Amino acid sequence: MAFNLTHRHGDMSPGNERTDFSALLRELDDRPEDEEHNSVAVTHESEWCLSVSRGGYVVFEHLEDGGERHMRDVPASQVIALWRSLAAGDIAQLESEPWIQGY
């Protein structure tokens, strides 16, 4: 399945089986005073997206159909596991997580 990465400053790149999700997450460590550029994301070709902001705030949503939900204080290891599930197209696994409705 195809997926894309959205980097901290908004540029996008295609993902692949060698994608370093840890490096994507580490982008949030640079310049913490920059509040305008404070999230990174992975978007599956199905338009499901998982974005992460500093402090482990994760939003899971369908970019066309909505259905926004979130979790707070998600540790880095879990963020990476969530991204891997999304990259693999395992939406059912993601939907089973303990999301809170809305942003």
Helices and strands as residue ranges (DSSP letters): E 3-6, E 12-14, H 21-26, G 27-29, E 39-44, E 48-53, E 57-62, E 66-71, H 76-87, H 91-95, E 100-101
